[in-house]
Amino acid sequence: MADKSIEAETQILTSSAGGSVGDFFALMKPRVMSLVVFTALVGLVAAPGQLHPVLAGIALLCITVGAGASGALNMWYDADIDARMARTAARPIPRGRVTPDEALTFGVVLAVFSVLTLGLLVNWAAGALLALTIAFYILVYTMWLKRRTSQNIVIGGAAGAFPPMIGWAAVTGTVSLESIVLFLIIFFWTPPHFWALALYRSRDYERVGVPMLPVVAGARETRRQILLYSALLAPVAVAPAFIGLGGMAYLVAAIGLGAALLALAVRLYRVREEGREADHAAKKLFAFSILYLFLLFAVLLAEQLARPLLA
């Protein structure tokens, strides 16, 4: 195992340059980036006041590029363990299509460009929040927490919760209760979402020494924590309907989606034996959690867009 690890890391360090546009795009983690941008869009549309469409487009572009920068820098730092995990072995750096130095340079350039452009052309409150998001994801989560504590996702998940707050700040120049609530929804959503993935990928994390909760505390405790955070998420997700951010449609959606997520978490918690049934329940919760967040924010977005038409 050690020989394979050394061989994989040597291959990464000695790989030649010459990645394609698609390889550099893959460094930006486009699937993760799309959800980040969508939640930022909801924050931007829901914020009081108006932002010129051109500036709104620039803000979303900067958030997109900033999210891509975080993905590239994460892949640069984690190249050694990515090469030894089945889920990540096909990424551009482990496959030798992009060198670590290229990924680092690409990520830094994108990060600086996105923060400065957002700050100079929109406002510095949004620019500062974007800088904080990138720094938190790379320095706090990737470099500090991920390989040291099973609470990596709980604390580090804050990075993925900032985008709607950035979108809100792009319009208002401030942080408010409403944007904090949107932040909290994603913050409490992250642990059950990612721990569900970690449950059926635990051997991957164990192999590379990343102390994800299933590796450190076991599957049973992980399922209990997933249920706990799902129960905490449900009332937080309803909160926008009571602070003027969401309407009746959102309230109904939040209650229904929350009940469905809780039902899946309970089903996962009740699994007594590891194996195919446990993996199936974890995969189902993981897949639904993505749909849950998307639909929750989609209903909120639809309500916000419909308000001028109903006024």
SULZICOR-V68645 format. One record per residue. N is the residue number from 1. RES is the residue in one small letter. PHI is phi in radians with two decimals (NA if undefined). NEAR is the number of other C-alpha atoms within 12 Angstrom. D_LAST is the distance of its C-alpha to the last C-alpha in Angstrom with 2 decimals. Layout:
((N:RES:PHI:NEAR:D_LAST) (N:RES:PHI:NEAR:D_LAST))
This chain:
((1:m:NA:10:65.09) (2:a:-1.13:11:65.79) (3:d:-1.07:10:67.36) (4:k:-1.12:17:64.33) (5:s:-1.10:22:62.09) (6:i:-1.12:16:64.29) (7:e:-1.09:18:64.45) (8:a:-1.12:26:60.66) (9:e:-1.20:28:60.16) (10:t:-1.12:22:62.97) (11:q:-1.10:24:61.38) (12:i:-1.12:36:58.11) (13:l:-1.22:26:59.87) (14:t:-1.81:19:62.09) (15:s:-1.16:23:59.64) (16:s:-1.54:20:59.48) (17:a:-1.36:21:56.62) (18:g:2.05:19:54.93) (19:g:-1.17:25:51.70) (20:s:-1.44:16:49.50) (21:v:-1.03:14:45.90) (22:g:-1.10:16:45.00) (23:d:-1.16:28:47.01) (24:f:-1.23:34:45.22) (25:f:-1.15:27:41.84) (26:a:-1.10:28:43.03) (27:l:-1.05:45:43.84) (28:m:-1.44:35:40.15) (29:k:0.90:30:39.48) (30:p:-1.02:24:36.80) (31:r:-1.18:18:35.74) (32:v:-1.16:22:35.16) (33:m:-1.04:30:33.60) (34:s:-1.12:26:30.97) (35:l:-1.23:30:29.61) (36:v:-1.05:43:29.78) (37:v:-1.14:35:27.77) (38:f:-1.12:33:25.11) (39:t:-1.18:40:24.61) (40:a:-1.15:47:24.63) (41:l:-1.05:41:21.87) (42:v:-1.09:43:19.67) (43:g:-1.07:45:20.58) (44:l:-1.17:45:19.84) (45:v:-1.26:41:16.33) (46:a:-1.31:41:15.47) (47:a:-1.16:37:16.94) (48:p:-1.22:24:15.15) (49:g:1.69:15:15.76) (50:q:-2.30:19:16.55) (51:l:-2.19:26:19.79) (52:h:-0.93:16:21.23) (53:p:-0.91:15:21.36) (54:v:-1.16:13:25.14) (55:l:-1.18:23:25.36) (56:a:-1.10:32:23.07) (57:g:-1.10:25:25.46) (58:i:-1.13:33:28.41) (59:a:-1.04:44:27.18) (60:l:-1.15:43:26.88) (61:l:-1.09:32:30.22) (62:c:-1.12:43:31.87) (63:i:-1.13:54:30.69) (64:t:-1.08:40:32.01) (65:v:-1.15:39:35.28) (66:g:-1.12:53:35.60) (67:a:-1.13:51:35.22) (68:g:-1.12:43:37.82) (69:a:-1.07:43:40.08) (70:s:-1.07:48:40.00) (71:g:-1.10:44:40.94) (72:a:-1.14:45:43.80) (73:l:-1.20:39:45.18) (74:n:-1.11:39:45.02) (75:m:-1.17:42:47.00) (76:w:-1.07:37:49.45) (77:y:-1.24:33:50.22) (78:d:-1.65:36:50.29) (79:a:-1.01:39:52.34) (80:d:-1.16:31:55.35) (81:i:-1.45:35:53.75) (82:d:-1.04:32:51.56) (83:a:-1.15:35:54.84) (84:r:-1.91:35:56.01) (85:m:-1.93:27:52.93) (86:a:-1.03:19:52.38) (87:r:-1.20:19:48.59) (88:t:-2.11:26:48.87) (89:a:-1.10:23:52.27) (90:a:-1.57:22:50.86) (91:r:-1.17:38:48.84) (92:p:-0.99:38:49.96) (93:i:-1.25:45:52.13) (94:p:-1.01:39:54.11) (95:r:-1.42:29:54.72) (96:g:1.39:31:56.08) (97:r:-1.49:29:53.69) (98:v:-2.36:37:52.40) (99:t:-1.45:35:54.52) (100:p:-1.00:38:53.41) (101:d:-1.11:27:53.86) (102:e:-1.12:30:51.63) (103:a:-1.13:41:48.90) (104:l:-1.10:29:49.24) (105:t:-1.07:20:49.10) (106:f:-1.04:34:46.15) (107:g:-1.13:35:44.18) (108:v:-1.14:29:45.05) (109:v:-1.08:22:44.18) (110:l:-1.09:35:40.76) (111:a:-1.10:37:40.11) (112:v:-1.11:29:41.17) (113:f:-1.05:28:39.32) (114:s:-1.15:37:35.97) (115:v:-1.19:40:36.15) (116:l:-1.15:28:37.39) (117:t:-1.14:31:34.96) (118:l:-1.12:39:31.91) (119:g:-1.16:28:33.32) (120:l:-1.28:21:34.36) (121:l:-1.68:25:31.44) (122:v:-1.94:35:28.44) (123:n:-2.88:30:29.58) (124:w:-1.38:26:32.47) (125:a:-1.12:28:30.57) (126:a:-1.15:43:29.32) (127:g:-1.08:40:32.80) (128:a:-1.15:34:34.55) (129:l:-1.15:38:32.56) (130:l:-1.15:50:33.40) (131:a:-1.08:37:37.02) (132:l:-1.08:29:37.04) (133:t:-1.08:38:35.72) (134:i:-1.11:43:38.44) (135:a:-1.11:33:41.12) (136:f:-1.13:31:40.23) (137:y:-1.15:38:40.35) (138:i:-1.45:37:43.63) (139:l:-1.35:21:45.53) (140:v:-1.45:28:44.43) (141:y:-1.34:32:43.74) (142:t:-1.16:33:45.87) (143:m:-1.49:23:48.83) (144:w:-1.81:24:49.04) (145:l:-1.41:24:47.50) (146:k:-0.96:32:47.70) (147:r:-1.75:27:51.50) (148:r:-2.11:20:52.13) (149:t:-2.52:25:50.06) (150:s:-1.28:32:48.51) (151:q:-1.58:30:45.47) (152:n:-0.96:30:44.76) (153:i:-1.27:39:41.57) (154:v:-1.10:32:40.27) (155:i:-1.35:24:40.66) (156:g:-1.16:35:40.34) (157:g:-1.10:34:37.16) (158:a:-1.04:35:35.34) (159:a:-1.05:38:35.64) (160:g:-1.34:48:33.45) (161:a:-1.64:43:30.81) (162:f:-1.27:44:30.25) (163:p:-0.89:50:28.23) (164:p:-1.12:48:24.66) (165:m:-1.21:49:25.82) (166:i:-1.16:57:27.05) (167:g:-1.04:53:23.79) (168:w:-1.11:45:22.01) (169:a:-1.16:45:24.80) (170:a:-1.07:50:24.59) (171:v:-1.52:40:21.23) (172:t:-1.70:28:21.95) (173:g:1.33:28:25.74) (174:t:-2.42:26:25.95) (175:v:-1.96:29:26.21) (176:s:-2.25:24:24.07) (177:l:-1.00:20:23.97) (178:e:-1.06:33:21.14) (179:s:-1.21:39:23.22) (180:i:-1.17:31:26.30) (181:v:-1.10:32:24.87) (182:l:-1.07:46:24.19) (183:f:-1.04:39:27.75) (184:l:-1.15:34:29.16) (185:i:-1.04:41:27.75) (186:i:-1.22:45:29.68) (187:f:-1.06:34:32.60) (188:f:-1.37:37:33.22) (189:w:-1.30:46:32.61) (190:t:-1.07:37:35.30) (191:p:-1.04:44:38.43) (192:p:-1.11:48:38.08) (193:h:-1.10:39:37.01) (194:f:-1.37:40:39.95) (195:w:-1.18:47:42.51) (196:a:-1.09:45:42.02) (197:l:-1.12:37:43.06) (198:a:-1.11:36:45.88) (199:l:-1.08:45:47.25) (200:y:-1.64:36:48.25) (201:r:-2.08:30:49.09) (202:s:-1.07:32:51.09) (203:r:-1.13:25:54.38) (204:d:-1.03:26:52.96) (205:y:-1.17:31:52.04) (206:e:-1.11:25:55.33) (207:r:-1.07:22:57.27) (208:v:-1.75:28:55.94) (209:g:1.35:24:55.99) (210:v:-1.53:34:52.28) (211:p:-1.41:27:51.86) (212:m:-1.13:38:48.81) (213:l:-0.93:40:48.40) (214:p:-1.08:34:50.02) (215:v:-1.29:29:53.00) (216:v:-1.46:25:53.51) (217:a:-1.84:21:52.49) (218:g:1.65:23:52.81) (219:a:-1.15:34:50.57) (220:r:-1.07:25:50.50) (221:e:-1.15:24:49.18) (222:t:-1.09:36:46.64) (223:r:-1.12:42:45.29) (224:r:-1.16:30:45.12) (225:q:-1.16:34:43.19) (226:i:-1.06:44:40.75) (227:l:-1.12:35:40.12) (228:l:-1.08:22:39.78) (229:y:-1.23:34:37.19) (230:s:-1.15:40:35.25) (231:a:-1.19:29:35.20) (232:l:-1.27:27:34.00) (233:l:-1.15:37:31.28) (234:a:-0.93:35:29.71) (235:p:-1.22:26:28.48) (236:v:-1.11:30:27.54) (237:a:-1.19:44:25.32) (238:v:-1.41:35:23.46) (239:a:-0.93:31:22.91) (240:p:-0.96:37:19.60) (241:a:-1.22:27:17.95) (242:f:-1.86:19:19.45) (243:i:-2.12:19:18.66) (244:g:1.44:22:14.89) (245:l:-1.55:35:15.40) (246:g:-2.11:36:15.09) (247:g:-1.86:25:13.44) (248:m:-1.14:20:15.32) (249:a:-1.06:26:16.10) (250:y:-1.14:30:17.57) (251:l:-1.04:29:19.50) (252:v:-1.09:22:21.04) (253:a:-1.13:31:21.93) (254:a:-1.11:36:23.44) (255:i:-1.17:26:25.51) (256:g:-1.14:21:26.70) (257:l:-1.16:32:27.55) (258:g:-1.12:35:29.18) (259:a:-1.12:25:31.28) (260:a:-1.16:23:32.43) (261:l:-1.13:42:33.38) (262:l:-1.10:33:35.26) (263:a:-1.08:24:37.05) (264:l:-1.19:34:38.28) (265:a:-1.17:39:39.35) (266:v:-1.14:26:41.26) (267:r:-1.06:25:42.89) (268:l:-1.14:38:43.98) (269:y:-1.11:32:45.30) (270:r:-1.39:22:47.40) (271:v:-1.13:24:49.24) (272:r:-1.72:19:52.79) (273:e:-2.15:15:54.61) (274:e:-1.32:22:53.94) (275:g:2.44:14:54.00) (276:r:-1.09:14:52.10) (277:e:-1.11:19:50.05) (278:a:-1.13:29:48.97) (279:d:-1.10:28:48.10) (280:h:-1.10:22:46.12) (281:a:-1.13:31:44.06) (282:a:-1.18:41:43.45) (283:k:-1.11:28:42.47) (284:k:-1.15:28:40.04) (285:l:-1.14:39:38.34) (286:f:-1.05:32:38.30) (287:a:-1.12:21:36.70) (288:f:-1.20:30:34.06) (289:s:-1.08:36:33.22) (290:i:-1.15:29:32.13) (291:l:-1.09:21:29.93) (292:y:-0.98:37:28.61) (293:l:-1.16:37:27.41) (294:f:-1.07:30:26.01) (295:l:-1.15:27:23.98) (296:l:-1.04:40:22.77) (297:f:-1.31:42:21.41) (298:a:-1.15:28:20.25) (299:v:-1.14:30:17.96) (300:l:-1.07:41:16.63) (301:l:-1.12:29:16.16) (302:a:-1.06:26:14.46) (303:e:-1.10:29:11.86) (304:q:-1.12:28:11.36) (305:l:-1.24:20:11.21) (306:a:-1.43:17:8.75) (307:r:-1.00:16:6.04) (308:p:-1.11:10:5.19) (309:l:-1.32:9:5.66) (310:l:-1.65:8:3.79) (311:a:-1.24:8:0.00))
